[in-house]
Amino acid sequence: MTEARRAGVRRRPRQSDIARMAGVSQATVSLILRGTPAGMALARETRQRVLRAAEDLGYVPDPVATRLASASNAMLGLYTFSTTFPTDVAHSYYPILVGVEEEAAAQGQDLILFTGSARAAARADDPAAVRRVRAADGCLFFGRHVPDEPIRRLVEDGFPFVYIGRRDEPGIPYVGADYVSASAQVVARLAALGHREIRYLREHDQAPASADREEGVVRGARTSGIDPSRLVVRTDGSDLDDLLRRWLEEGVTAVVVEQTDTGAALDGLGAAVDRAGLRCPRDLSLALLGASTGTRGHAPGGGAAYGGFDVPMRAMGRDAVRLLLELIAGAHGEPPRRLLPCEPVEGGTVAAPRTRDT
């Protein structure tokens, strides 16, 4: 039985616990666990003692000890909070994988793919699952939600990582898309075509990408002189028949809808438009915020390509790899944060509203 178990340690182990168990100073523990040149210059027996104590306390898994005792392995991690990777080319996240793979190959880096299906963890956001990424030199994360505790631990420990997608949490480096500006431009375009009664359809999810899209839509409406008080409508996709009927009675001529990995709002609206026998854009203009480049689908009621904007997922994946390598090399002091522009798409689902006699 280890000293940690005899002592009944229940809280998260700290470097001071490792120092006490290994019989060294906390500064020595920090140097060794961070893999600094000064730490690597210490006696081999001291480094092994510290790493064994860290393992016994559950501070890091075995792969970390191996990595910290050696030089960089030219291996980058890619972690999804799902149980499987989105390998279907129609999946909205698929272009991220393409971009990451392309840039990693160009930079001479191997990839380790991590999912939430680890036996050591009950959930994808379990600290035990996230801790595995330390086997790589650094890691890329993606998914609509970030688990606070395990990610905060990575920040505190100085482990290099980059999130693909904007985050609100302090200390998280990211490469994201500028949804606010792109969404505002979509609404401005609708207003310029003559639409005054517009609805923005979004899911109940509070992910930053959804919040950014809503902020942009509201901003675009206000700039265009459109009252935003009835603009935003939330849905799980199951109530669109009644909503669509009410909107038409209220004189709504355009609907803006967010694209997510679930596609609940978009799928629900599309089915409702088909059931109502409407055609886009003859009866209703429909703008999408925004499909991943290369996966843009076709709208209901005519099958035209959606108007709106595309998300530069592939470019985000490539840029995230470059940024992660910069962090591994120590090129940044403050956590870098980048937003890439979204590409406007004319599509065939947006047009001037019909007048009563047409």
N, C-alpha and C positions, 0 to 999 in steps of 0.2 A: 504494500500500500504506500502510495507516495505521501510526502509531507503535506502536500496540498489537501489530499483527502483526509488525512489524520486531523488536520486543522479545521476541516469542515468549511473550506472557503466556498462561499456561495455567490458573493458579488463578482463582478467582472474583474479578473486579475489585472493588476497594474505593474508597471515596471519596478516599482518599489518592492512588490512581492517577489518578483524574479530576483532582484538584487539580494534580498534577504535569504532566499533559498540557495542562491549560488555563492553567497559569501563575498560579494563584490559591491562596488558603489553603484548607485542608480545611473550616474553618468556613464559608467562602463557599459551597463546594460543598454543604454540608449545608443551608444556608439556601435555596438555589435548588432543590435536589431535593425538599425538603419543601414547597415552595410557600408559605413563610411570607411575611407582609407585608414583613419586612425584606429577604428575598430578592427579592421582586418589585420592591422600590424600587431595587435595584442597576441599574447601567447596562445597557441592552438588549444591548450588544455583549458584556458580561461574561456575562450569562445565556445568550446564544446559544453562546458559546464553551464554557461548562460543559456545556450540554446536548448539543452536538456531540461533546464528549469522552466523555460518558457513553454516547452512542449508539455511537461507534466502539469503545469498550471492551466493549460488550454489557451495560452495567450496567442499561439500561432500553430497551424498544423504542420505536419512533417515536411511538406514541400517547401515551406518557408525556410526552415533550417538549412535545407540543402542549397536553396538559392542564395541565402545570405552568406553562406560560407564560401561562395565562389563568385566569379565575375558574372557580368551580364550574359544572359543566354540567348539574346536576340529573339526572345519570345514575347509576344503580346497576347494578353487575354481579351476575349470578347464575351461579355456576360449579358444574357437576357433573363428577365425576371419571369419568363414563361418556362414551361416544362420542355418545350421544343423550340428549335429555331424556325423562323418563317422562311422556309425554302421554296414555297410556292411562288412562282414569278408574279402571280396576281396579288400577292400579299403586299400591303402598303409598306412594310418594313424591308421587303426583299432588296430594294436598291441599296439600302445601307450595307447589307452584307457584300454586295458586289463592289461597292466603293472601298470598303475596308479591305477586302481581299486583294483588289487591284493595287492599292497603295502599299499594303504590307509586302506584297511580292516585289514591288518596285523598290522598296527600301531594304530588301533582304531580310525581312522579319518573318518568323513562323507565327502561326496563330494557334491559340488554345481556346476552344469553344466551351463555355460554361453555361449550363442551364440550371433551372430550379429543380432538377430531378435527382439531386444528390441524396444518397442514402443517409448521409450524416445530418440532414436537415429536414424538418417537417414541411417547410415552405421555401419558396424561392427567395424570400426576403429574410430568411433565418440567418443570423450572424455566422453560423457554421457553414452555410452555403457560400456566402459572400467571401468569407475568409479564405476560401480555396484559391481565389484569384492571385494571392500573393506568390503562388508558384511561378507566375510570369513576372517579367520586369516591370510591367505596368498593365493597366486594363482599360478597356472601353466598355461603357455601360449603355444600354438603351432599353426603352420601355416607358410607358406613360407615367409610372409612379416609382418613386425612390423610397426605400425603407430608411428611415432616419438614422437609427442606431448603428447598423453595420457600416453605412457610408460615413457617418461622423467619425467612426473609429479609424477608417482609412485616412480621413483628413487629418486627424490628430497624429497619426503615426507617420505622416508624410509620404504615404504610398502613392506613386504616380498613377493617376487615372483621369479619364476624360469622359464626360457624359455627352451622349449624342442627343441633343435636344435641350432647350433652355431650362434652367432650374432657378428657383427662388432661394434655395438654401445657400448661406454664406460658405465660402471656401470651396465650392464645387466648380472646377473648370468645365467648360462646355463649348460645343459647337452646335448652334441651333439655326432655325429659320426665322426670318423677320416676318412673323405672321401679322403683327400689328399694322405695319405699312401696307402689306399686300391686301389685307382684308379691307382696310379703309379705301384703297384704290378700287376694289370691286364694287363697293357701295357707291362710290363717286361715279363710276361708269354707269351704273343703273340709274342714278339720279339724273345724269346728263342725258340719258335716253328718254327721260320723262316719267320714270317711276317715282311715285310719292308714297304709296302704301306698300311697304316692304316688311317682310318678316324674316328674322334670323332664327334658324332652327339648330339647336345644339343639344347634346346629351347632358345628363345630370352630372357627369364626371367633372371633377375639379382640377384636372391636370393643367399644368402651365400652358400647354399648347392650346387648350380650349379657352382658357382665360384670355390669352393673347388674341385669339381670333375675335372673341366677343369685344374686347377693348377696341380693336381696329374697326369692327363693324359699327359700334356706337360712335366712334370718332368720325368715321366717314359720313354717317347720317347727320351728325350735328354740323359738320362742315358744309354739308349740302343743304342745310335748312330743313331736314326731316326730323320730326318729333320722334325721339327714341323711346318714349314711354311704353309703347306696345310692341317694340321692335323684337325683343328677345323672348323666345319661347323654348322651354326645355321639354325633352321627350325621351322615352325609352324605345320609341319606334312603334308602339302598339296603339296609339291614339290618333294616328294621322288622318284617318278618314273623316272623323268629326272636326279635327282642326282645319283640314283643307276645305271642308264645306263652309265652315264659319268664316275663314279667310276670304273666300270668294264672295260671300255675302257682304263682307266689310269692304270690298273693293280692292283687295290685295292683288297686285299684278306681278310681283316678283318675290321669290323665296331664295334666301341664301342659306346654305346648309354646310355644316362642318363635315370634314372627312376624318374618321378615326380608324383605329385598328379593328374595332368591332363593326363599324359601318351601320350601326343600328338606326340612327336618324336618317341617313341617306337611303338605306334599303326600305325603311318604313314609308318615307315620302314617295319614293319611286313606285312602290306598290299601290299607294293611295291614288297617285296620279293616273296610273293605268286603270284602276277600278272605276275612277270617275270619268274615264274616257277623254281625258284632256290631252292636248298636244303641246309640247314645248318647242319653241317659245310662242306659238300662236295664241294659246290660251293662258299661259303662265311662263314667265321667264324664270329660269333656275340656274343659280350660280353655285359652284362647288369650291370650298376652301379646304384644302386643295389636295388634289391627288398627287401621289408620288410620281415623279417623272418616269415614264415608261409603263405605267400601270393605269393610265387614264381610261375609264370605261365610257359607256354610252348611256345617255339619259333615257328615261321612259318617254312614252308618248311621241315617238318619232325616231328615237335612236340616235340623235345627233350627239356629238362629243360635247361634254360639259364645258361651259365657259367658267372662268374664274382664275385660278392660278395653280401652278405646279409647285410642289415642294422639292427642293434640290437634295433629295435624300442621298443620292450617289455621291454628290460633291461633299455633303456633310460627312459621310463615311471616310472619304479620302482625307479631308481636312482634319478630321479627328485623329487619324493615325499620325499625321505630321505633327499635330499639336502634342500628342502623347509622347512622341520621340523627343520633342523639345523639352518636355517636363522631365523625362528620364535623364536627359543630359544636363538638367539643372539650368535651363536657359531662361526661366521665368521666376520672378520673386513672388508677385501677387498672382492668384489663380487667374489665368487668361480666360476670357469669355468672348466668343465670336458669334455674330448673327449673319447668315448669308441671305442675300435677296431671293425672293421667289419670282418665278417667271410668269407674267400675265399670259392668259390663254383666252383668245377670242371665243373659241368654241362655236356651237350652233344652237345653244339653249338660251341665249340672251338676245333680246331685241326690244325695240320700242313697244310700249303697251298698246293693245288694240283700242281703238275708239269704239264708241257704242254702235256706230253705223257700219263697222267693218267686220 
